Amino acid sequence: MNEPERSARLAGPVRVVGAGLLGASIGLALCAHGVDVILDDASPSALDLAIDYGAGRRAAVGDAPVLVVVCVPPDVTAPLIERELAAHPDAVVTDVASVKLEPFLALQRRGVDLTRYIGSHPLSGRERGGAISARADLFYGRPWVICRDAETPGWALGLVEDLALDLGSTPLEMTPEEHDRSVALVSHVPQVVASLLAARLIDAPEIAVALAGQGVRDTTRIASSDPSLWLQILRANAEPVVEVLRDLSRDLDTVVAALTSINSEGEATPGTRRAIADAIAAGNAGVARLPGKHGQNRRFVTLTVMVDDTPGALGRLLTELGEIGVNMEDLRLEHSPGAQIGFAEIAVVPEVKQRAIDDLVARGWRIAGL
Amino acid sequence: MNEPERSARLAGPVRVVGAGLLGASIGLALCAHGVDVILDDASPSALDLAIDYGAGRRAAVGDAPVLVVVCVPPDVTAPLIERELAAHPDAVVTDVASVKLEPFLALQRRGVDLTRYIGSHPLSGRERGGAISARADLFYGRPWVICRDAETPGWALGLVEDLALDLGSTPLEMTPEEHDRSVALVSHVPQVVASLLAARLIDAPEIAVALAGQGVRDTTRIASSDPSLWLQILRANAEPVVEVLRDLSRDLDTVVAALTSINSEGEATPGTRRAIADAIAAGNAGVARLPGKHGQNRRFVTLTVMVDDTPGALGRLLTELGEIGVNMEDLRLEHSPGAQIGFAEIAVVPEVKQRAIDDLVARGWRIAGL
């Protein structure tokens, strides 16, 4: 992708406390930009590993970090923020914990001056932890939530924004409450649901497991996450999570009641049929709101172009799209080893669809469904 | 796609009734093996599309199929099996419906002689239907359940096994009851859960949806499935599905009760903490029972290339892949709105992966995760 080596926005040294997946990934990315990264971890072996990996250097006497990034599990985030604020009185302190309100309130209760603290949360992660899974590109293209408050000085906010931008993320300002309710919905509840669904497989007969396909794999993939980390997250964000789980439980009861009313010959009342179909249709509407890869973003429309199944044919199509100045927002390929032709489903903003079709047809491309 | 032309086990003509995703995919694959495929569909336009796509030919006077494969929605499967048994008295008739007991019992109740009928179910599918989504490799490496009974003649069973083997599937014998209980667990319940979870996103604030990551995408991907098809499936398999959903509902209530008992400072009793951690740990144990990681197509491996979000950048990548002689088997794009960068996940045969990486890196492309 020919990404030039950009110079970092952050100038001074950055201290990263916690050398796990997130801390080591931040260190790797900042080091790649030439930033002086000071790493620290309560575990000497975790620290050694991250340093060997190239994620930063050991602390030294006289270090004067401009920014401290606390990258430790939620349970110990608040005490470490307090410690770092005291130890580095000239630095801005941020953290990357996936819950924002509870540590903030805990620090307030302890009377800590939070002027130099700005909570943040990069929406990146993997189901595997540790420096060994770290990637400099972990944050590329992902949102980075920043929770400022009225007292946050602009220069301090700027430092955390620079961190996000240096790592290729998109900074997004939210209140801690907005953040916690949002991640309850799009991260914490999906984790609980995936775990509960996967747990049903424990006692499954061997022959049932043998029939597992991509659907159950996808729905349960994140069920391999770390229980002790998730206990901390769910504890700290219990109320917003419970709110969503209660709605989910009510919907589940509705489906169970409908299915229970079907007789042994598969006969169902119109009301029962509607309840079941409505539940699946509501899922269609919900998943369509997710941006990105599925190409179902409502901001975009799709056109489907037929493409010969030869190497380079798709490349030619996309090059020509570039030539006619059409920006492709998403792409899905449909093709089959047995077929002579494939379909490229291209998402574009609605305004350019007709022009794209006209120009492509003029260049000899065939549009499916016209 | 460099697929070697294998000779088919099936010799005589095969009649495929229903030219949707499964019927057209079966037709494509059999045609690629040189089998004479006779296609039929109640919709003339669906039939035309599948024939244009290369999935078979139109029926002709004097056709004498050895095997009829009924590939229609569950609701009309039983009547079409009955019709085909009568119309083709020398043929074996099978179907591919995802529920096996209910159509079998329906035919028995109607007094149909089922000696020449063998129910089957290929565990393949996509969240999108229609011939336009058909692929000859849809069944490759997947189980194909075959439900014989005591009266099934060996030669008839052999024909259905040959069909499965010709399509690259693994035949698996089960009773209809075993089959239905198994798919309730690994397919029907995950569908219901994904739909209910996705439905929670309908009223989500824009800002929450903006934080969505791979976890919620994966857990809700199949929520884009067709409501009318799933109403038919769930109706026909209500009892086994309800059994699993009830267990799931009980587990969900346990987690909700535990989370509710946590106070506003995040304090929890040991019993509460254990209940939450146990739920996540049970998910670990359940997901560990799933075989393979990328089951759907084990013939291919993927590499992920970073691509600038500019018109033509992806076209350049694919053109260069053509220049270095790497044949792309599949492509998925991952890209967040607002991001300067996207990821192109390219599937290739394992033998060329390292060379593709080396050549792309030499040309200045960046590979994610290296």
Contacts between the chains, C-beta under 8 A, distances in Angstrom:
chain1	res1	chain2	res2	distance
A	1	B	305	7.0
A	1	B	306	4.3
A	1	B	307	5.2
A	1	B	308	5.1
A	1	B	313	6.9
A	1	B	317	8.0
A	1	B	341	6.7
A	1	B	364	7.9
A	1	B	365	5.9
A	1	B	366	5.2
A	2	B	308	7.2
A	2	B	364	4.8
A	2	B	365	7.3
A	3	B	306	6.9
A	3	B	308	7.4
A	3	B	341	7.5
A	3	B	366	6.0
A	102	B	265	7.9
A	102	B	266	5.3
A	105	B	265	7.8
A	106	B	265	7.4
A	106	B	266	7.8
A	109	B	265	7.9
A	123	B	211	5.2
A	123	B	213	5.4
A	124	B	213	7.4
A	125	B	213	7.3
A	125	B	215	7.9
A	135	B	368	7.3
A	135	B	369	5.9
A	137	B	306	7.0
A	137	B	368	5.4
A	137	B	369	7.6
A	140	B	306	7.3
A	140	B	339	7.1
A	140	B	341	5.4
A	141	B	335	6.8
A	141	B	336	4.5
A	141	B	339	3.3
A	141	B	340	7.4
A	141	B	341	5.2
A	141	B	342	6.8
A	141	B	343	7.7
A	142	B	213	7.1
A	142	B	336	6.5
A	142	B	339	7.7
A	143	B	210	6.0
A	143	B	211	5.7
A	143	B	336	7.5
A	145	B	211	7.0
A	168	B	339	7.6
A	168	B	340	7.2
A	168	B	341	6.5
A	170	B	336	7.3
A	170	B	338	5.0
A	170	B	339	6.3
A	172	B	207	7.5
A	172	B	210	6.8
A	172	B	211	7.8
A	174	B	207	6.4
A	178	B	205	7.8
A	178	B	207	6.3
A	181	B	208	7.0
A	182	B	204	7.8
A	182	B	205	7.1
A	182	B	207	6.0
A	182	B	208	3.6
A	182	B	211	5.2
A	183	B	208	8.0
A	183	B	211	6.3
A	185	B	200	6.4
A	185	B	201	7.1
A	185	B	204	5.6
A	185	B	208	5.2
A	186	B	201	7.6
A	186	B	204	7.4
A	186	B	208	5.7
A	186	B	209	7.0
A	186	B	211	5.3
A	186	B	212	4.6
A	186	B	213	7.3
A	186	B	216	4.8
A	187	B	211	7.3
A	187	B	213	6.9
A	187	B	215	6.1
A	187	B	216	6.6
A	189	B	197	7.1
A	189	B	200	6.9
A	190	B	197	6.3
A	190	B	215	5.3
A	190	B	216	4.5
A	190	B	219	4.5
A	190	B	220	7.4
A	191	B	215	6.8
A	191	B	280	7.7
A	192	B	252	8.0
A	192	B	255	6.0
A	192	B	279	7.1
A	193	B	193	6.1
A	193	B	197	5.2
A	193	B	219	6.5
A	194	B	215	7.6
A	194	B	219	5.2
A	194	B	283	6.5
A	195	B	279	5.6
A	195	B	280	5.0
A	195	B	282	6.9
A	195	B	283	3.0
A	195	B	284	7.9
A	196	B	248	5.9
A	196	B	251	4.9
A	196	B	252	5.9
A	196	B	255	7.0
A	196	B	279	6.4
A	196	B	283	6.9
A	197	B	189	7.2
A	197	B	190	6.3
A	197	B	193	5.2
A	197	B	248	6.9
A	197	B	283	7.7
A	197	B	286	7.8
A	198	B	282	7.6
A	198	B	283	4.1
A	198	B	284	7.7
A	198	B	285	8.0
A	198	B	286	3.6
A	198	B	287	4.2
A	199	B	251	6.5
A	199	B	279	7.0
A	199	B	282	3.7
A	199	B	283	5.2
A	199	B	285	7.2
A	199	B	286	4.7
A	200	B	185	6.4
A	200	B	189	6.9
A	200	B	244	5.9
A	200	B	247	6.4
A	200	B	248	6.2
A	200	B	286	6.5
A	201	B	185	7.2
A	201	B	186	7.6
A	201	B	286	3.8
A	201	B	287	7.1
A	201	B	289	5.0
A	201	B	290	7.0
A	202	B	282	6.3
A	202	B	285	5.2
A	202	B	286	4.9
A	202	B	289	7.0
A	204	B	182	7.9
A	204	B	185	5.6
A	204	B	186	7.4
A	204	B	289	6.7
A	205	B	178	7.8
A	205	B	182	7.1
A	207	B	172	7.5
A	207	B	174	6.4
A	207	B	178	6.4
A	207	B	182	6.0
A	208	B	181	7.0
A	208	B	182	3.6
A	208	B	183	8.0
A	208	B	185	5.1
A	208	B	186	5.7
A	209	B	186	7.0
A	209	B	289	5.2
A	209	B	290	6.6
A	209	B	291	6.8
A	210	B	143	6.0
A	210	B	172	6.8
A	210	B	291	7.1
A	211	B	123	5.2
A	211	B	143	5.6
A	211	B	145	7.0
A	211	B	172	7.8
A	211	B	182	5.1
A	211	B	183	6.3
A	211	B	186	5.3
A	211	B	187	7.3
A	212	B	186	4.6
A	212	B	290	5.1
A	212	B	291	6.8
A	212	B	295	7.3
A	213	B	123	5.3
A	213	B	124	7.2
A	213	B	125	7.2
A	213	B	142	6.9
A	213	B	186	7.2
A	213	B	187	6.8
A	213	B	295	6.7
A	213	B	296	7.2
A	214	B	295	6.6
A	214	B	296	4.7
A	215	B	125	7.7
A	215	B	187	6.1
A	215	B	190	5.4
A	215	B	191	6.8
A	215	B	194	7.6
A	215	B	221	7.8
A	215	B	222	4.6
A	216	B	186	4.8
A	216	B	187	6.6
A	216	B	190	4.5
A	216	B	290	6.9
A	217	B	290	5.9
A	217	B	293	7.7
A	217	B	295	6.4
A	218	B	218	4.4
A	218	B	219	7.0
A	218	B	221	5.1
A	218	B	222	6.9
A	219	B	190	4.5
A	219	B	193	6.5
A	219	B	194	5.3
A	219	B	218	7.1
A	219	B	219	5.2
A	219	B	220	8.0
A	219	B	221	7.7
A	219	B	222	6.8
A	220	B	190	7.5
A	220	B	219	8.0
A	220	B	283	7.3
A	220	B	286	6.9
A	220	B	287	4.7
A	220	B	290	7.0
A	221	B	215	7.8
A	221	B	218	5.1
A	221	B	219	7.7
A	221	B	287	7.3
A	222	B	215	4.6
A	222	B	218	6.9
A	222	B	219	6.8
A	223	B	280	7.9
A	223	B	283	3.5
A	223	B	284	6.6
A	223	B	286	6.4
A	223	B	287	4.2
A	224	B	283	7.6
A	224	B	284	5.8
A	224	B	287	5.1
A	224	B	288	7.3
A	225	B	280	6.8
A	225	B	283	7.8
A	225	B	284	7.8
A	226	B	280	7.8
A	227	B	277	4.6
A	227	B	278	7.9
A	227	B	280	3.9
A	227	B	281	4.4
A	227	B	284	6.8
A	228	B	277	6.7
A	230	B	276	7.7
A	230	B	277	7.8
A	230	B	280	4.7
A	231	B	273	6.1
A	231	B	276	5.1
A	231	B	277	4.6
A	231	B	280	6.9
A	234	B	259	6.3
A	234	B	276	5.6
A	235	B	262	5.7
A	235	B	266	5.2
A	235	B	268	5.7
A	235	B	273	7.4
A	235	B	276	7.1
A	236	B	266	5.2
A	238	B	259	4.3
A	238	B	260	7.4
A	238	B	262	4.3
A	238	B	266	7.5
A	239	B	264	7.6
A	241	B	259	6.0
A	242	B	256	5.8
A	242	B	259	4.8
A	242	B	260	5.6
A	244	B	200	5.9
A	245	B	252	6.6
A	245	B	255	6.9
A	245	B	256	5.1
A	245	B	259	7.3
A	246	B	256	6.4
A	247	B	200	6.4
A	248	B	196	5.8
A	248	B	197	6.9
A	248	B	200	6.2
A	248	B	252	7.2
A	249	B	249	6.8
A	249	B	252	5.4
A	249	B	253	6.7
A	249	B	256	6.5
A	251	B	196	4.9
A	251	B	199	6.5
A	252	B	192	7.9
A	252	B	196	5.9
A	252	B	245	6.6
A	252	B	248	7.3
A	252	B	249	5.4
A	252	B	252	7.0
A	253	B	249	6.7
A	255	B	192	6.0
A	255	B	196	7.1
A	255	B	245	6.9
A	256	B	242	5.8
A	256	B	245	5.1
A	256	B	246	6.5
A	256	B	249	6.5
A	259	B	234	6.3
A	259	B	238	4.3
A	259	B	241	6.0
A	259	B	242	4.8
A	259	B	245	7.3
A	260	B	238	7.4
A	260	B	242	5.6
A	262	B	235	5.8
A	262	B	238	4.3
A	264	B	239	7.6
A	265	B	102	7.9
A	265	B	105	7.8
A	265	B	106	7.5
A	266	B	102	5.4
A	266	B	106	8.0
A	266	B	235	5.1
A	266	B	236	5.2
A	266	B	238	7.4
A	268	B	235	5.7
A	273	B	231	6.0
A	273	B	235	7.4
A	276	B	230	7.6
A	276	B	231	5.1
A	276	B	234	5.6
A	276	B	235	7.2
A	277	B	227	4.6
A	277	B	228	6.7
A	277	B	230	7.8
A	277	B	231	4.6
A	278	B	227	7.9
A	279	B	192	7.1
A	279	B	195	5.7
A	279	B	196	6.4
A	279	B	199	7.0
A	280	B	191	7.6
A	280	B	195	5.0
A	280	B	223	7.9
A	280	B	225	6.7
A	280	B	226	7.8
A	280	B	227	4.0
A	280	B	230	4.7
A	280	B	231	6.9
A	281	B	227	4.4
A	282	B	195	6.9
A	282	B	196	8.0
A	282	B	198	7.6
A	282	B	199	3.7
A	282	B	202	6.4
A	283	B	194	6.4
A	283	B	195	2.9
A	283	B	196	6.9
A	283	B	197	7.7
A	283	B	198	4.1
A	283	B	199	5.2
A	283	B	220	7.3
A	283	B	223	3.5
A	283	B	224	7.6
A	283	B	225	7.7
A	284	B	195	7.9
A	284	B	198	7.7
A	284	B	223	6.6
A	284	B	224	5.8
A	284	B	225	7.7
A	284	B	227	6.8
A	285	B	198	8.0
A	285	B	199	7.2
A	285	B	202	5.2
A	286	B	197	7.8
A	286	B	198	3.6
A	286	B	199	4.6
A	286	B	200	6.4
A	286	B	201	3.8
A	286	B	202	4.9
A	286	B	220	6.9
A	286	B	223	6.4
A	287	B	198	4.2
A	287	B	201	7.0
A	287	B	220	4.7
A	287	B	221	7.3
A	287	B	223	4.2
A	287	B	224	5.1
A	288	B	224	7.3
A	289	B	201	5.0
A	289	B	202	7.0
A	289	B	204	6.6
A	289	B	209	5.2
A	290	B	201	7.0
A	290	B	209	6.6
A	290	B	212	5.1
A	290	B	216	6.9
A	290	B	217	5.9
A	290	B	220	7.0
A	291	B	209	6.8
A	291	B	210	7.1
A	291	B	212	6.8
A	291	B	336	6.9
A	291	B	337	5.5
A	292	B	212	7.6
A	292	B	217	6.9
A	292	B	334	6.6
A	292	B	335	6.5
A	292	B	336	6.0
A	292	B	337	7.6
A	293	B	217	6.7
A	293	B	332	6.7
A	293	B	333	6.4
A	293	B	334	5.1
A	293	B	335	7.4
A	294	B	217	7.2
A	294	B	221	7.2
A	294	B	224	7.0
A	296	B	224	6.9
A	297	B	337	7.7
A	299	B	337	8.0
A	304	B	132	7.9
A	309	B	1	6.6
A	311	B	321	7.5
A	311	B	322	4.4
A	311	B	325	7.4
A	311	B	326	7.8
A	311	B	327	5.4
A	311	B	328	7.5
A	312	B	318	7.4
A	312	B	319	6.3
A	312	B	322	3.3
A	312	B	323	7.8
A	314	B	318	5.2
A	314	B	328	7.5
A	314	B	331	7.6
A	315	B	315	5.5
A	315	B	316	7.6
A	315	B	317	7.5
A	315	B	318	3.3
A	315	B	319	3.5
A	315	B	320	7.6
A	315	B	321	6.9
A	315	B	322	5.4
A	316	B	315	7.6
A	316	B	319	7.0
A	317	B	315	7.2
A	318	B	312	6.9
A	318	B	314	5.2
A	318	B	315	2.9
A	318	B	318	6.0
A	318	B	319	8.0
A	319	B	312	6.0
A	319	B	315	3.7
A	319	B	316	6.8
A	319	B	319	5.9
A	320	B	315	7.5
A	321	B	311	6.6
A	321	B	312	7.3
A	321	B	315	6.6
A	322	B	310	8.0
A	322	B	311	4.1
A	322	B	312	2.5
A	322	B	313	7.8
A	322	B	315	5.4
A	323	B	312	7.3
A	325	B	311	6.4
A	326	B	311	6.6
A	327	B	310	7.9
A	327	B	311	4.9
A	328	B	311	7.1
A	328	B	314	6.9
A	329	B	335	7.8
A	330	B	333	5.9
A	330	B	335	6.9
A	331	B	314	7.1
A	331	B	331	7.1
A	331	B	333	4.9
A	332	B	332	7.8
A	332	B	333	7.7
A	333	B	330	6.4
A	333	B	331	4.9
A	334	B	132	6.6
A	334	B	133	5.9
A	334	B	135	7.7
A	335	B	1	8.0
A	335	B	135	7.3
A	335	B	330	7.8
A	336	B	25	7.6
A	336	B	28	5.7
A	336	B	134	6.4
A	336	B	135	3.8
A	336	B	136	4.8
A	336	B	137	6.7
A	337	B	1	3.9
A	337	B	3	4.5
A	337	B	32	7.3
A	337	B	135	7.3
A	337	B	136	5.1
A	337	B	137	5.1
A	338	B	3	7.4
A	338	B	28	4.0
A	338	B	29	5.8
A	338	B	31	6.6
A	338	B	32	3.9
A	338	B	54	6.9
A	338	B	135	7.6
A	338	B	136	2.9
A	338	B	137	7.6
A	339	B	28	6.1
A	339	B	53	6.2
A	339	B	54	5.6
A	339	B	134	7.9
A	339	B	135	7.8
A	339	B	136	6.9
A	340	B	54	6.6
A	341	B	53	7.8
A	343	B	132	6.5
A	368	B	132	7.2
